[in-house]
Amino acid sequence: MRYLCTNCSYIYDESLGDITEWYESWVLLSSMQDFFSCPVCGENIDFFQEINDEINYFSKNQDLSFEEEYHFPLISFKDWKLEVSIWKDEAHPSEDSHFISSIALYDEYWDLVEEKFLGVEDKWNVLFDDHDLDDFEIRLRCNIHWLWSSWLINKLSLI
């Protein structure tokens, strides 16, 4: 998730952290409630609000564009787990300046159920517990091309 300081417009991205302030990558802002302050203006965590990114949905029933190809999640269901990988993982860069930073599972009401943070060295295959969801959505975040979604999927279509 990304958060905006409403006082000075500084953005804290949980997947990147803030190396100048020694906040490590993938540290949730909520876990720093007692000691976090804006590195620009010094305001406390109460001045931060979640940024709701625009979601890029894939074109239905048509060929994928080049950009869509390496952000398209492949989803399968096996051993009571959802397995998510990227359709063309060899095409997506995995370097400090461009990588998949997280893959998240949302329920049918678009509420976050679970999010897996990824690093540059991590493989793009993640497993999610079943969570007894019949319908769900998978979202993957690229640190450059923002947020991509699979649309709403019914688990029975994967079995």
N, C-alpha and C positions, 0 to 999 in steps of 0.2 A: 504494500500500500504506500501511497505517497501522501504527505501532509504539508499544508501551506501555513506558514506563520501569517496570521491576519494583520500583524503589526508592520512587518517589513517585507513580506512576500518571499522569504526564504523557503525553499522546499526541501523537506527531509524525505528521502526515498529509502524505505526499509531494506530494499534489495541491494542498495549501494552503500548505505551507512554514510559516514562523513569522516574521511581519513584525517582531515585537518583538526577535527575535534576528538579523534580517537574513538568514534562510534563505529564499531565493526559492522560489516555487511550482514544483512538478515537479522538485525536486532529490531524487534518490534518496539515501536514508540511507546505502546502501552506498558511495556516491561520496564521503561525508564521513568515512570511517573514521578518518583521521588527526587530524581537528580537532574533530569534533562532541562536544559534551557536553550533557547535559540542562540546559535553561535554568532549570529549577526547583531541582533538587538538585545539579547539577554532575557526576553520574555519567557515565562514558564510554559509548560505543556498545555495549559488551558487556552492559550492563544492559537493553537494549531487546530486546523480542521482538515478532514479527509478530502482529498481531491478525487472526485468521481470522473475517471477517465472515460472518454468516448470509446465504445467497443466497436472494433471492426468485425463484422460478421462476414462469413464467406459467401460468395455467390452461389446460389442454389441452382442445380441443374445446368451448369455451364462449366467450361474449362476454367481452371484456376489461373490467375495471373501469376507472374513470376514471384511477386511479393507474397501472395497467398500460399504458394507452393511450400515455402520453407517456414510457414507459420501454421500449417494445417495439422491439427492433432488427430492421430489415429487412436481409436479407443476400442479396447476389447475387454471382455469380462471373463475371467477364469480364476478358479480356486477362490471364489468369493471375494475377489478384489477387482477393482477397475485398473486396467493398465493403460497408461497414456504414453504415447511416443509421438514423434513429429514425422509427418509424412515424408519429407525429404531432408532428413537430418544432416546428410552430408553436404547439403547446400547452405545450411544456416551457419554463419560464422560463430566461432566460440573463442573469442579473444577479449581482452580487457575492455576494449571500446565498443564491442557489439556481441551480445549473448542473450540467451533466454534466461531471465532472472527468476521467474516463478511459473508454476502450473497450479491452478486452483480448481477445486470442485465446488460447485454451487448447486443448491437444491432447486426444486421446481418453482420456488418463490424468489429465486435469485438472491438467496442469502448464502453467505460464505459458510461452507461446511468444513473445509480443510484446504490449506495451501502449503505447497512444497516449494521452498526456496532453492534455487540452483546457483552454482558458481560456474565460472568459466571452465573448470576442469570436470564438472559433473556431466554424466550422461543424461540424455533427455528422456529417458524412460523412468517414469515414476509409478508407484502403486498407491492406490487409495483403498482404504477399507470400504466395504459395501455400504455401511451406514443406513441400510434398509431403504435406500432411495429407489423409487421406480423411475422417476424422471429427474434428469440432472443436466447441468451444463458444465463444460470444461472451458476454462479461460487460460490462455498463456500470455505472459508478458515478455515482450522483447524490450530491452532497455533503450532501443532506438525507435522501433516501429510500434510501440505502445502495446495495447491490449487487443487480443484476438479471441474469438469465441467460436465454439462448435455448434451453437444454437442449442435448443432443448432436445435431449435424447431420451428415448425410453429404453431402460435397461433390457427389457425383453427382446428388443431388436438386436442385441449383441450376443444373446445366448444361442 
